[in-house]
Amino acid sequence: NGHVLAQYWSEGCQDDISVTIPTNALQSVAKHTDGDIQMKLNDTQVEFYSGDLKVIARVLQGAYPKVKQLIPTQFERTATVDALTLKSAISRVATFADDKNNVLQLNFLDDELGLSTSAHERGMGSEVIASQLNGEPIQLASNLKYLNIGINALDSKTITFNINHDNQPVIIKGNDHSLFLLMPIALRE
């Protein structure tokens, strides 16, 4: 959607395939199973099987954007945080977020990450959690909803933010085969 991109890669596929599948089909599969999933694919549809679950979706036609070109490969900064601590802190400060703008400020310092949000009618919420930053401190802003979706999709004990500048894509990774690209929001002075 121009703001986020998620990617998951799996080892063990028998063939090198590239297919574009509607998001709602993948969300349905993810929501209703936590076990092994079998996928069958032809030119027009994809089928997912897991236990009693069967989801059939059409394959989207046309070329998908070249994802690899969107994902930076080198970073000036990396920050690692405990996943549960981050999720809990975001949940607490989110109660103060403006429903319309939904902006979360992230302040990456040497050994801590500051999270803050505010709304005129609700006040301000802030949290500071432990973090390990390699590189210069940086402050950026994110859409709280998109960040939450990304970090909650990562099945990991730690989460790593890979950052270049406050106006360039942030790559968020766990220790699985997932990657989440998040476009920061420009901060108003």
N, C-alpha and C positions, 0 to 999 in steps of 0.2 A: 504493500500500500504506500510505498515511498517513505515510510518511517521505520519499519522493522522488517527483518528477514530472519527466518529460522532455517537451520539446516541440520539434518541428521544423516549420518552415513553408517552403513552396516557392513560388517565384514562377513564373508561367506556367501555372497551372492554368486550364483553360477555364471551369470552373464553380466556384461557391462550394459546397463540399461539407463535410459533417461526418459522420464515420463512426468507429465504435469497432471496432478490429481487435485480435485476441488478440496479446499480446506475443510469444509464441513464433513466430508467423508472421513478424512484423517482424524478429525476431532471425535467423531462418533466411534471410530475404532479405538482410539486412545482412552476414551471415557469408559468404554464397556469391557475392556480387557486389560489384564496386567501380565499375561503370559505370552508364550510364543505365538507369533502371527504368521500365517502362511498367505502369500500373495500370488495370485494368478493374473496374468496380463495378456491382453490381445490388443489389436489395433484400435478398438473402440471403447473397451471397458476394462476395469480392474476389479478383482474380487479379493476380499480379505476374509480369512477364516481363522477363528480361534475358539476352540471348544464348540459351544452351541451358537456362537456369533457368526453371522454371515453378512457382510456389507458389500454391496455392488455399487460402483460409481462409474460414470462415464469418464473417459480420458479426455482432457482438454486438448484441443488442436492448436497448432501454431507454435512458434518458437518462444520459449520462456527466456527472459533476460539472462544474459551470461553472468551468472551469479559470481563466478570466480573473480570477475573484474570489479565487483562491488566490495569485496572483502579485502581489506588491507592485509599485507603479509608481514610488515615490519611496524613496530610500535615504539614510541618514545617513552611510554610509561606502561607499567603493569601494576595492578593492585589486586591483592588476594585477600578475601574475607571469608569468615565462617558462614556457610550457607544458612543455617538455622538462625544464627544471630542476625544476619542481614534481613531475612524474611520477616522475623519478628519485629525488628526496628521499623521496617517499611510499613508493616501492618499498623503499628502504633501511630506513626506520623501521618499515615493516610487519612485518619479520621479528621484531620485539620485541612485536608486538601480542598480546593475550590472545585466543585463538580464540573464547572465549565472548562477551566484551564487545566486542571489536574497536573500541575507542575511540581516536580520534586527536584530540589537542588542537591547536588552531590559535591562535597568538598573533600577531595583526596589530599591528605597530608601524609607525612612520613610514616606515622604509625597509627593513624586513625582515619576513619571516614565519617564525615559529618553529613547528616541527612536532614533536610528541613523543607517545610512547606507551609503555606499560609493562605488564609482566605479572610476577607474583611469581616464576614459574619461569624466565623468560627474561631479566629485567632491563629496562633502559630504553633506548630509542632516541630520539635527537633530532637535528634538522637545522635550520639557519637558512639561508634563501635570500633573495635580494634581492626587494624588493617595493616598490611605490609605493602608499602609502595616502593617500587623501583622506578626512579626518575623524579622529575620535578613535580612539586604539588600543582594541582589543577582543580578548578571549579567548573562544573558544567551542570546543565539542567536537562531533565528528561520528562517525558510523559509518564506519569506514575502508572497508568494502566498498562502501557506497553512494557515497561520495566518489570512489573509484577508478572505478566504473562511469561516473559523470558526467563526470569530466575526461578519461577515455579515449575517450568518445564525441564529444568536441569536437574538430573538425578545425581547429586554430588554432595560431598561434605564441605567442599570449598568452591568458591566461585571466583573466577579471575576476570577482571576488567582490563581489556587491552585498549589503550587510549593513545592518540596522537595529539589532537587539539580539541578545543571545546566546540568546534563547529564541524568536526569530521566524525565518521562512523565509529562507534564504540563496539568492539567485539567482546561478547560475554561468553565465557566457557566454563563448563564444569569439568569433571574428569572422566566423562563418558564421551560418546561420539556426537555430541551436540554442540551447536554453535548458534549464537543469537546476535544479530546485528541490530544496533539501536542508533537511530539518528538523534543527536542531542537537539535541544530547543535553544534558540538564541535567548540569552538573558537580557532583560531590559535594565538599563542603568537607572 
